[in-house]
């Protein structure tokens, strides 16, 4: 049985700062009492570049180690973070590796101690609980929570009332699908052809049409937070018609309900040369039977104009994914000044704005992730979840947080380097050379990140390809 020690300079126990030597002695005493052998120790100090370098090294070690039975030992829960949320995130990151965290101070699981500490927080720590309870009470009364669905508006009693012009469109969509036999894409195209706008004045897509066909609110039933109120508002479709629509949706979707989503390398970079809209990645799986009765299956991946795919507009501008990605690679390897198909966008401000937007998105995602962990810990502290269930659900949140922190750190570094025009230009050129030389050896994430730094835009129209590089 092995133990890994994790020490933090200045961490407190019972309000008193503990030196690294004190923490190490506490760790060794714990190992002696429990019969553990020391596998490794990791340290984070207040000085130096990365204050979490030791913790991150420990996580990498835990992923690699042939651990057998192993635990991570901390001096006290205070070693995990300066506040309970930070401590919870680190705890869950370790637990996500399958390793239990123990407290040298008490000999107990750190997760249980942290949940107990969470339960002792002041009342403001349970604001999310109180908000959810209040929203459930409103839902029981049938009061609308959030934005009303298309076809309805919030009435004077906080109930859903009809919006006549939108209600007509909802009934029209159900009729087109059920009686006229139109598919979702053709319905979107029909609405756009008739110039019927969405609530926001935009164009209809397959997603917006599908969401309407699947929404049980049109049966007159309001459902939120597990509470269902039948007959709370006027219905727009009969139960029989709604059931038949769901059966058709299910049958047309096929029997294969689980699919692994594989991202597309050029997502967000490729644009249609005809309408200017983006090309989106589309995967298709085809089954057929040969003349000899042998079953065959093939998968196809390609980029298709979003206007065509989701709105039934534009022409059939489609590119095989592998061929387009290979063509982009070839154009990056060519000498730009000698190739008229390679242009420079030269939009420096746009590049820096994209980086800053990326940082903002990552920071918003981190805040959301922290809130989710806080709600999870509050549920465990108030007995709504067991500690084991909390750790199981929290593992994914902690891994997402860790990955996002890495992305955020890299994005901030790119923003800092972009402050110098000369440095940015050198960085773009270096990335282009790296793409030209190391394309095969780069993993997907590295390749996509490098492309986004080098490529401003790719325009495609049939066999014609135009590549715009960042200046």
C-alpha positions as CSV (number, residue, x, y, z in Angstrom):
1,X,0.0,0.0,0.0
2,X,1.5,3.3,-1.2
3,X,0.9,6.9,-0.2
4,X,1.6,10.2,-2.0
5,X,2.3,13.3,0.0
6,X,1.2,16.7,-1.1
7,X,2.5,19.8,0.7
8,X,1.7,23.5,0.3
9,X,3.9,26.2,1.7
10,X,2.0,28.2,4.3
11,X,-1.0,25.9,4.5
12,X,-2.8,26.1,7.9
13,X,-4.0,23.5,10.4
14,X,-6.3,24.7,13.1
15,X,-5.5,28.3,12.1
16,X,-1.7,27.9,12.5
17,X,0.6,28.0,9.5
18,X,2.5,24.7,9.0
19,X,6.0,24.6,7.6
20,X,6.9,22.1,4.9
21,X,8.9,20.2,7.5
22,X,5.9,20.0,9.8
23,X,3.7,18.8,6.9
24,X,6.3,16.2,5.9
25,X,6.6,14.9,9.5
26,X,2.8,14.6,9.7
27,X,2.8,12.7,6.4
28,X,5.4,10.3,7.6
29,X,3.6,9.8,10.9
30,X,0.4,9.0,9.0
31,X,2.3,6.4,6.8
32,X,3.8,4.8,9.9
33,X,0.4,4.5,11.7
34,X,-1.4,3.2,8.6
35,X,1.3,0.9,7.3
36,X,1.8,2.8,4.0
37,X,5.0,3.1,2.0
38,X,6.0,6.5,0.6
39,X,5.5,6.5,-3.2
40,X,6.3,10.2,-3.9
41,X,5.9,13.7,-2.5
42,X,4.9,16.9,-4.3
43,X,5.3,20.5,-3.2
44,X,3.8,23.9,-4.1
45,X,5.5,27.0,-2.8
46,X,4.5,30.6,-2.6
47,X,7.4,31.7,-4.8
48,X,8.1,30.7,-8.4
49,X,6.1,30.9,-11.6
50,X,3.2,28.5,-11.3
51,X,1.7,28.2,-7.8
52,X,0.0,24.9,-8.9
53,X,3.0,23.3,-10.5
54,X,3.4,20.6,-7.8
55,X,-0.3,19.8,-7.8
56,X,-0.3,19.4,-11.6
57,X,2.8,17.2,-11.5
58,X,1.1,15.0,-8.9
59,X,-2.0,14.6,-11.2
60,X,0.2,13.5,-14.0
61,X,2.0,11.1,-11.7
62,X,-1.3,9.6,-10.6
63,X,-2.5,9.1,-14.1
64,X,0.8,7.3,-15.0
65,X,1.5,5.3,-11.8
66,X,1.0,1.6,-11.5
67,X,-0.7,2.4,-8.3
68,X,-2.1,-0.8,-6.9
69,X,-3.7,0.5,-3.7
70,X,-2.7,4.1,-3.3
71,X,-3.9,7.2,-1.4
72,X,-2.9,10.9,-1.5
73,X,-2.2,12.4,1.9
74,X,-2.6,16.1,2.7
75,X,-1.8,17.8,6.0
76,X,-5.4,19.1,6.3
77,X,-8.1,20.2,3.9
78,X,-6.7,23.7,4.0
79,X,-3.8,22.4,1.8
80,X,-6.2,21.9,-1.1
81,X,-7.2,25.5,-1.5
82,X,-7.6,29.0,0.1
83,X,-11.4,28.6,0.0
84,X,-13.8,25.7,0.0
85,X,-14.6,25.9,-3.7
86,X,-11.0,25.8,-4.7
87,X,-10.4,22.9,-2.3
88,X,-13.4,21.0,-3.7
89,X,-12.1,21.4,-7.3
90,X,-8.7,20.1,-6.4
91,X,-10.2,17.2,-4.3
92,X,-12.4,16.2,-7.2
93,X,-9.5,16.4,-9.6
94,X,-7.5,13.9,-7.5
95,X,-10.6,11.6,-6.9
96,X,-11.2,11.6,-10.7
97,X,-8.0,9.6,-11.1
98,X,-9.5,6.9,-8.8
99,X,-7.3,7.8,-5.8
100,X,-8.7,8.6,-2.4
101,X,-7.5,11.8,-0.6
102,X,-6.8,11.3,3.2
103,X,-6.2,13.9,5.9
104,X,-3.0,13.3,7.9
105,X,-4.5,15.4,10.7
106,X,-7.6,13.2,11.3
107,X,-6.9,10.0,9.3
108,X,-10.3,10.4,7.6
109,X,-11.3,10.9,4.0
110,X,-10.8,14.5,3.0
111,X,-14.0,14.4,0.9
112,X,-16.1,13.7,4.0
113,X,-14.4,16.4,6.0
114,X,-14.9,18.9,3.2
115,X,-18.6,18.1,3.0
116,X,-18.9,18.7,6.7
117,X,-17.1,22.0,6.4
118,X,-19.4,23.0,3.6
119,X,-22.4,22.3,5.8
120,X,-21.0,24.7,8.4
121,X,-20.8,27.6,5.9
122,X,-22.9,30.7,6.6
123,X,-26.4,30.9,5.1
124,X,-25.3,32.7,2.0
125,X,-23.5,29.5,1.0
126,X,-26.9,27.9,0.3
127,X,-28.3,30.6,-1.9
128,X,-28.5,28.3,-4.8
129,X,-30.6,25.8,-2.7
130,X,-33.0,28.6,-1.8
131,X,-33.3,29.8,-5.4
132,X,-34.0,26.3,-6.7
133,X,-36.7,25.8,-3.9
134,X,-38.4,29.1,-4.8
135,X,-38.4,28.2,-8.5
136,X,-39.9,24.8,-7.7
137,X,-42.7,26.5,-5.7
138,X,-43.4,28.8,-8.7
139,X,-43.4,25.8,-11.1
140,X,-46.0,24.0,-8.8
141,X,-48.3,27.1,-9.3
142,X,-47.8,26.9,-13.0
143,X,-45.9,30.2,-13.2
144,X,-43.6,30.6,-16.1
145,X,-39.9,30.4,-15.4
146,X,-37.5,31.7,-18.0
147,X,-38.2,32.6,-21.6
148,X,-41.6,31.4,-23.0
149,X,-41.4,29.0,-25.9
150,X,-42.3,30.1,-29.5
151,X,-46.1,30.5,-29.8
152,X,-46.6,31.8,-26.3
153,X,-46.0,34.8,-24.1
154,X,-46.1,35.4,-20.4
155,X,-49.6,36.5,-19.3
156,X,-50.7,38.7,-16.5
157,X,-50.9,35.8,-14.1
158,X,-47.4,34.5,-15.0
159,X,-49.1,31.8,-17.1
160,X,-48.5,31.1,-20.8
161,X,-50.8,32.9,-23.2
162,X,-51.0,32.5,-26.9
163,X,-49.2,34.7,-29.4
164,X,-51.7,34.4,-32.3
165,X,-49.3,34.9,-35.2
166,X,-46.8,32.5,-33.7
167,X,-49.4,29.9,-32.8
168,X,-50.4,29.8,-36.5
169,X,-46.8,29.0,-37.4
170,X,-46.6,26.2,-34.8
171,X,-49.7,24.5,-36.1
172,X,-48.4,25.0,-39.7
173,X,-45.1,23.2,-38.8
174,X,-47.0,20.2,-37.2
175,X,-49.2,20.0,-40.3
176,X,-46.3,20.1,-42.8
177,X,-44.6,17.3,-40.9
178,X,-47.6,15.1,-40.1
179,X,-50.0,15.6,-43.0
180,X,-47.8,16.9,-45.9
181,X,-44.9,14.5,-45.1
182,X,-42.2,17.1,-45.3
183,X,-38.9,16.4,-43.4
184,X,-37.4,18.8,-40.9
185,X,-35.0,20.4,-43.4
186,X,-37.7,20.9,-46.0
187,X,-39.9,22.5,-43.4
188,X,-37.2,25.0,-42.5
189,X,-36.7,25.7,-46.2
190,X,-40.5,26.2,-46.7
191,X,-40.7,28.7,-43.9
192,X,-37.7,30.6,-45.2
193,X,-39.1,30.6,-48.7
194,X,-42.4,32.1,-47.4
195,X,-40.3,34.7,-45.5
196,X,-41.8,33.7,-42.2
197,X,-39.3,35.0,-39.6
198,X,-38.4,33.4,-36.3
199,X,-39.2,35.3,-33.1
200,X,-35.9,37.1,-33.4
201,X,-36.4,37.9,-37.0
202,X,-33.9,35.4,-38.3
203,X,-34.1,32.3,-40.6
204,X,-35.4,28.9,-39.6
205,X,-33.0,26.0,-39.2
206,X,-33.4,22.3,-38.7
207,X,-32.7,22.7,-35.0
208,X,-35.4,25.3,-34.3
209,X,-38.0,23.2,-36.3
210,X,-37.0,20.0,-34.5
211,X,-37.2,21.7,-31.1
212,X,-40.8,22.8,-31.8
213,X,-41.9,19.3,-32.9
214,X,-40.4,17.7,-29.7
215,X,-41.7,20.3,-27.2
216,X,-44.5,18.9,-25.0
217,X,-45.5,22.5,-24.0
218,X,-47.7,22.5,-27.1
219,X,-49.9,19.8,-25.4
220,X,-50.9,22.4,-22.8
221,X,-48.7,20.9,-20.1
222,X,-46.1,23.1,-18.3
223,X,-43.1,21.1,-16.9
224,X,-40.1,22.5,-15.0
225,X,-38.0,21.0,-12.1
226,X,-39.7,17.7,-12.3
227,X,-43.2,19.4,-11.8
228,X,-45.8,18.8,-14.5
229,X,-49.0,20.9,-14.6
230,X,-51.5,19.5,-17.3
231,X,-53.9,22.1,-18.7
232,X,-52.0,25.1,-17.5
233,X,-52.3,26.9,-20.8
234,X,-54.0,26.6,-24.2
235,X,-52.8,23.6,-26.3
236,X,-51.7,23.9,-29.9
237,X,-51.6,20.2,-30.9
238,X,-53.7,17.2,-29.8
239,X,-52.2,14.4,-27.8
240,X,-52.8,12.0,-30.7
241,X,-51.1,14.2,-33.3
242,X,-48.2,14.8,-30.9
243,X,-47.7,11.1,-30.3
244,X,-47.7,10.4,-34.0
245,X,-45.1,13.1,-34.6
246,X,-42.8,11.6,-31.9
247,X,-43.2,8.1,-33.5
248,X,-42.2,9.5,-36.9
249,X,-39.3,11.4,-35.5
250,X,-38.1,8.2,-33.7
251,X,-38.5,6.1,-36.8
252,X,-36.7,8.6,-39.1
253,X,-33.9,8.9,-36.6
254,X,-33.1,5.2,-37.0
255,X,-32.3,2.6,-34.3
256,X,-28.8,3.9,-33.6
257,X,-29.3,6.4,-30.8
258,X,-25.7,6.6,-29.5
259,X,-23.0,8.1,-31.6
260,X,-19.5,9.2,-30.8
261,X,-19.0,12.9,-31.8
262,X,-15.8,13.4,-33.7
263,X,-14.9,17.1,-34.2
264,X,-13.9,18.5,-37.5
265,X,-10.5,20.0,-38.0
266,X,-11.6,23.1,-40.0
267,X,-14.7,24.0,-38.0
268,X,-15.3,27.7,-37.9
269,X,-12.7,28.4,-40.6
270,X,-14.4,27.3,-43.8
271,X,-16.9,29.5,-45.6
272,X,-19.1,29.1,-48.6
273,X,-17.8,30.9,-51.6
274,X,-21.4,31.4,-52.9
275,X,-23.3,32.8,-49.9
276,X,-20.6,33.5,-47.4
277,X,-22.1,31.3,-44.7
278,X,-20.0,28.8,-42.8
279,X,-19.5,25.2,-43.9
280,X,-20.3,22.8,-41.1
281,X,-19.0,19.3,-40.5
282,X,-21.5,16.6,-41.3
283,X,-21.2,12.8,-40.7
284,X,-23.2,10.2,-42.5
285,X,-23.4,6.5,-42.0
286,X,-24.7,4.3,-44.8
287,X,-25.7,0.7,-44.9
288,X,-26.4,-1.4,-47.9
289,X,-26.4,-5.0,-49.1
290,X,-24.4,-6.3,-52.0
291,X,-25.7,-8.5,-54.8
292,X,-24.2,-11.5,-52.9
293,X,-26.3,-10.6,-49.8
294,X,-23.3,-9.2,-47.8
295,X,-24.1,-6.3,-45.5
296,X,-21.8,-3.3,-45.9
297,X,-21.5,-0.2,-43.7
298,X,-19.5,3.0,-44.5
299,X,-19.1,6.3,-42.8
300,X,-18.7,9.6,-44.7
301,X,-17.4,13.0,-43.3
302,X,-17.7,16.2,-45.2
303,X,-18.2,19.9,-44.9
304,X,-21.5,21.3,-46.2
305,X,-22.8,24.9,-46.5
306,X,-24.8,25.7,-43.3
307,X,-27.5,27.5,-45.3
308,X,-28.1,24.3,-47.3
309,X,-27.9,21.9,-44.3
310,X,-30.0,23.7,-41.8
311,X,-32.1,26.2,-43.8
312,X,-32.5,24.4,-47.2
313,X,-31.0,27.5,-48.9
314,X,-28.0,28.0,-51.1
315,X,-26.6,25.3,-53.5
316,X,-25.2,21.9,-52.6
317,X,-21.7,23.2,-51.7
318,X,-20.1,20.1,-50.2
319,X,-16.5,19.1,-49.7
320,X,-15.2,15.7,-48.5
321,X,-13.5,16.4,-45.2
322,X,-10.3,14.5,-45.8
323,X,-9.8,16.0,-49.3
324,X,-10.4,19.6,-48.1
325,X,-8.1,19.2,-45.1
326,X,-5.4,17.8,-47.3
327,X,-5.8,20.7,-49.8
328,X,-5.5,23.2,-46.9
329,X,-2.3,21.5,-45.9
330,X,-0.9,21.7,-49.4
331,X,-1.7,25.4,-49.7
332,X,0.0,26.1,-46.4
333,X,3.1,24.3,-47.7
334,X,3.2,26.3,-50.9
335,X,5.1,29.6,-51.3
336,X,2.4,32.2,-50.6
337,X,3.7,35.1,-52.8
338,X,3.9,32.7,-55.8
339,X,0.4,31.3,-55.4
340,X,-2.4,33.6,-56.4
341,X,-4.9,31.4,-54.4
342,X,-3.2,32.3,-51.2
343,X,-4.0,35.7,-49.8
344,X,-3.3,37.6,-46.6
345,X,-6.2,38.9,-44.6
346,X,-4.0,41.3,-42.6
347,X,-6.7,41.9,-39.9
348,X,-4.5,42.2,-36.8
349,X,-7.3,43.9,-34.7
350,X,-9.6,41.0,-35.6
351,X,-7.0,38.5,-34.6
352,X,-6.4,40.1,-31.2
353,X,-10.2,40.5,-30.7
354,X,-10.7,36.7,-31.4
355,X,-8.1,35.9,-28.8
356,X,-9.7,38.2,-26.2
357,X,-13.1,36.7,-27.0
358,X,-11.7,33.2,-26.5
359,X,-10.3,34.3,-23.1
360,X,-13.7,35.7,-22.1
361,X,-15.5,32.5,-23.1
362,X,-13.0,30.4,-21.1
363,X,-13.3,32.6,-18.1
364,X,-17.1,32.4,-18.3
365,X,-16.9,28.6,-18.6
366,X,-14.6,28.5,-15.5
367,X,-17.1,30.5,-13.5
368,X,-19.9,28.3,-14.6
369,X,-17.9,25.2,-13.7
370,X,-17.2,26.6,-10.2
371,X,-20.9,27.2,-9.7
372,X,-21.7,23.7,-10.7
373,X,-19.2,22.3,-8.2
374,X,-20.6,24.6,-5.4
375,X,-24.1,23.3,-6.1
376,X,-22.9,19.7,-6.0
377,X,-21.1,20.2,-2.7
378,X,-24.1,22.0,-1.3
379,X,-26.3,19.0,-2.3
380,X,-23.9,16.7,-0.5
381,X,-23.7,18.9,2.5
382,X,-27.5,19.0,2.9
383,X,-27.9,15.3,2.4
384,X,-29.4,15.4,-1.1
385,X,-26.4,13.3,-2.4
386,X,-24.1,10.7,-0.8
387,X,-20.4,11.6,-0.7
388,X,-19.6,8.8,-3.1
389,X,-22.2,10.1,-5.6
390,X,-20.9,13.6,-5.2
391,X,-17.4,12.4,-6.1
392,X,-18.7,10.4,-9.1
393,X,-20.6,13.4,-10.5
394,X,-17.9,15.9,-9.6
395,X,-15.1,13.9,-11.4
396,X,-16.3,15.1,-14.8
397,X,-16.7,18.7,-13.6
398,X,-13.2,18.7,-12.1
399,X,-11.7,17.4,-15.3
400,X,-13.5,20.0,-17.4
401,X,-12.3,22.7,-15.1
402,X,-8.7,21.4,-15.3
403,X,-8.8,21.3,-19.1
404,X,-10.4,24.7,-19.3
405,X,-7.7,26.2,-17.0
406,X,-5.0,24.9,-19.4
407,X,-6.9,26.4,-22.4
408,X,-7.3,29.6,-20.5
409,X,-3.7,29.8,-19.6
410,X,-2.6,29.2,-23.2
411,X,-5.1,31.8,-24.5
412,X,-3.9,34.4,-22.0
413,X,-0.3,33.8,-23.1
414,X,-1.3,34.2,-26.7
415,X,-3.0,37.5,-25.9
416,X,0.1,38.7,-24.1
417,X,2.3,37.8,-27.0
418,X,0.0,39.4,-29.5
419,X,0.5,42.8,-27.9
420,X,3.7,43.1,-30.0
421,X,3.0,43.2,-33.7
422,X,6.4,41.8,-34.6
423,X,6.2,39.0,-32.1
424,X,2.7,38.1,-33.4
425,X,3.9,38.0,-37.0
426,X,6.8,35.8,-36.0
427,X,4.5,33.5,-34.1
428,X,2.2,33.1,-37.1
429,X,5.1,32.3,-39.4
430,X,6.5,29.8,-36.9
431,X,3.1,28.1,-36.6
432,X,2.8,28.0,-40.4
433,X,6.2,26.3,-40.6
434,X,5.2,24.0,-37.9
435,X,2.1,23.0,-39.8
436,X,4.1,22.5,-43.0
437,X,6.7,20.3,-41.3
438,X,4.9,18.6,-38.3
439,X,1.3,18.1,-39.5
440,X,1.4,14.3,-39.2
441,X,3.0,14.2,-35.8
442,X,0.6,16.8,-34.2
443,X,-2.5,15.6,-32.3
444,X,-5.9,17.0,-33.2
445,X,-6.0,19.7,-30.5
446,X,-2.5,21.0,-31.4
447,X,-3.3,20.9,-35.1
448,X,-6.6,22.8,-34.7
449,X,-5.1,25.4,-32.4
450,X,-2.2,26.0,-34.8
451,X,-4.6,26.4,-37.7
452,X,-6.7,28.9,-35.9
453,X,-3.6,31.0,-35.3
454,X,-2.4,30.9,-38.9
455,X,-5.6,30.8,-40.9
456,X,-8.1,33.7,-41.0
457,X,-10.6,32.2,-43.4
458,X,-11.0,29.5,-46.1
459,X,-13.5,30.1,-48.9
460,X,-14.7,27.2,-50.9
461,X,-16.8,27.1,-54.1
462,X,-16.6,23.7,-55.9
463,X,-13.0,23.1,-56.9
464,X,-12.0,26.7,-56.2
465,X,-10.3,27.2,-52.8
466,X,-9.1,30.5,-51.4
467,X,-7.0,30.6,-48.2
468,X,-6.7,33.8,-46.2
469,X,-3.8,33.8,-43.8
470,X,-3.5,36.1,-40.7
471,X,-0.9,38.8,-41.5
